[in-house]
Amino acid sequence: MQFSRRFVETLDGTPHEILIDEDATGFAAPSRSFPFASNCTYNTAVLTCTVPPGHYFVMGDNRDNSSDSRVWGFVPDENIVGKAFFIWLNLNEIGRFGSFR
């Protein structure tokens, strides 16, 4: 990992070192049991989940200490409050998006 690409991002005056490891897998094993956990298959190549009716699969932003439905499970519909009104997308550093295969 010492030879992986790195850059520093500053948020609210706090620098965060970002490590880019192209060989890393997207594997995130569940850290605790959650309802409908048996709907997910975890391995180092792929995560496959069947989201139960009335629930959502929610993704985190992959920042420090971020977790999401891969770790704590599906979000019931009744827990969603409000409506999205803004989508943030940083187009100044388009190279950070990676590439499609």
C-alpha positions in Angstrom: 0.0 0.0 0.0 2.9 2.4 0.4 3.1 2.7 -3.4 -0.5 3.4 -3.9 -1.5 6.9 -5.3 -2.5 9.4 -2.6 -3.8 12.9 -2.5 -5.0 15.3 0.2 -8.5 16.7 0.4 -9.3 19.5 2.8 -12.8 19.8 4.2 -13.7 22.6 6.6 -10.0 23.3 7.2 -9.2 19.7 8.1 -6.9 17.8 5.7 -7.8 14.2 4.8 -5.3 11.9 3.1 -7.0 9.8 0.4 -5.5 6.5 -0.6 -6.2 5.1 -4.1 -5.6 1.4 -4.3 -6.7 0.1 -7.7 -6.2 -3.5 -6.6 -8.5 -3.2 -3.5 -11.8 -5.0 -3.6 -15.1 -3.4 -2.7 -15.7 -6.0 0.0 -17.4 -4.9 3.1 -18.4 -7.7 5.4 -21.3 -7.0 7.7 -20.2 -6.1 11.2 -23.4 -7.0 12.9 -26.6 -8.9 12.2 -29.6 -7.0 10.8 -33.1 -7.9 9.6 -33.1 -9.6 6.2 -29.3 -10.1 6.3 -29.8 -13.5 4.7 -30.9 -11.5 1.5 -27.3 -10.6 1.0 -24.3 -12.7 -0.3 -20.9 -11.3 0.6 -17.6 -12.3 -0.9 -14.4 -10.6 -2.1 -15.7 -10.3 -5.7 -19.2 -9.1 -5.4 -22.0 -8.1 -3.0 -25.5 -9.3 -4.1 -28.6 -8.2 -2.1 -32.3 -8.6 -2.7 -33.9 -5.5 -1.1 -37.1 -6.6 0.6 -40.4 -4.8 -0.3 -40.9 -1.5 1.6 -37.1 -1.0 2.2 -34.2 0.8 0.7 -30.6 0.0 0.2 -28.6 3.1 1.2 -25.0 3.8 0.2 -22.6 5.8 2.3 -20.1 8.3 1.0 -17.0 6.1 1.8 -15.4 8.8 4.0 -13.9 8.4 7.5 -16.1 6.0 9.5 -18.8 5.8 6.9 -21.1 2.8 6.8 -24.2 2.0 4.9 -26.7 -0.8 4.2 -23.8 -3.2 3.5 -23.1 -3.0 7.2 -26.3 -2.0 9.1 -29.0 -3.3 6.8 -31.9 -2.0 4.8 -33.8 1.1 5.7 -37.6 0.7 6.2 -39.8 3.0 4.1 -41.3 4.6 7.3 -37.8 5.8 8.3 -37.4 7.9 5.2 -38.5 11.5 6.1 -38.6 14.4 3.7 -37.7 14.7 0.0 -34.4 15.1 -1.8 -34.1 18.7 -3.1 -30.5 19.0 -4.0 -27.8 16.8 -5.6 -24.2 17.7 -5.2 -21.7 16.7 -7.9 -18.1 18.0 -8.1 -17.3 18.5 -11.8 -14.1 20.4 -11.1 -12.1 17.1 -10.7 -13.7 14.9 -13.3 -10.8 12.5 -13.1 -11.9 11.4 -9.7 -14.9 9.6 -11.2 -12.8 6.8 -12.6 -13.7 4.9 -15.7 -16.4 2.6 -16.9 -15.6 -0.9 -18.1 
